[in-house]
């Protein structure tokens, strides 16, 4: 971004971005609960305030997809 924020994938013309959130983006909680960490949450809020639309792809949702067709369908549903 012009503000020097890094993005995994970005389309600056439309100010849309995809962030792939790996395990380091989440706090460890009891059970299966996953909570986004403060750094990731802050960056997401900042980008939003700057006018960006950010789509987050959590690693545990991506890893649960069984093949390329499921991955493509997942991404299409997130973008629309």
C-alpha positions in Angstrom: 0.0 0.0 0.0 1.1 3.6 -0.3 1.2 3.6 3.6 3.9 0.8 3.4 1.6 -1.9 4.8 2.3 -5.4 3.3 -0.5 -7.5 1.9 -0.5 -11.1 0.7 -2.4 -10.2 -2.4 -3.7 -6.8 -3.4 -5.5 -5.0 -6.3 -4.6 -1.4 -5.6 -6.9 0.0 -8.3 -10.0 -1.3 -6.4 -8.4 -1.3 -2.9 -9.2 -5.0 -2.4 -6.8 -7.4 -0.7 -6.6 -11.0 0.4 -4.7 -11.9 3.6 -3.9 -15.5 4.3 -3.8 -15.8 8.0 -1.5 -18.6 9.2 -1.2 -20.0 12.8 0.8 -17.0 13.9 -2.2 -14.7 13.4 -4.3 -16.5 16.1 -4.1 -16.7 19.9 -4.0 -20.1 21.5 -7.3 -20.7 23.3 -8.8 -23.7 25.0 -10.6 -26.2 22.9 -11.2 -25.5 19.2 -11.7 -21.7 19.7 -9.4 -19.4 17.6 -9.1 -15.7 18.3 -7.3 -13.3 15.9 -4.3 -11.7 17.6 -4.1 -8.0 18.3 -1.5 -7.2 15.5 -3.7 -8.9 12.8 -6.8 -7.2 14.2 -5.2 -3.8 14.2 -3.8 -4.1 10.7 -7.3 -5.2 9.4 -9.0 -2.2 11.1 -6.3 0.2 9.8 -6.7 -1.0 6.2 -10.5 -0.7 6.5 -10.1 2.9 7.7 -7.9 3.6 4.8 -10.6 2.3 2.4 -9.4 -1.2 1.7 -11.7 -4.2 1.6 -9.7 -7.1 3.1 -10.7 -10.7 2.7 -9.2 -13.0 5.4 -8.5 -16.6 4.6 -7.8 -18.5 7.9 -5.3 -21.4 7.5 -7.6 -23.8 9.3 -10.5 -23.2 6.8 -8.1 -23.4 3.8 -6.5 -26.6 5.1 -9.9 -28.3 5.5 -10.6 -28.0 1.7 -10.0 -31.3 0.0 -9.0 -30.3 -3.5 -8.4 -27.5 -5.9 -12.0 -27.3 -6.9 -13.0 -26.8 -3.3 -10.4 -24.1 -2.9 -11.6 -22.3 -6.0 -15.2 -22.4 -4.8 -14.1 -21.1 -1.3 -12.2 -18.2 -2.8 -15.1 -17.3 -5.2 -17.6 -17.3 -2.3 -15.3 -15.0 -0.3 -14.8 -12.5 -3.1 -18.5 -12.2 -4.1 
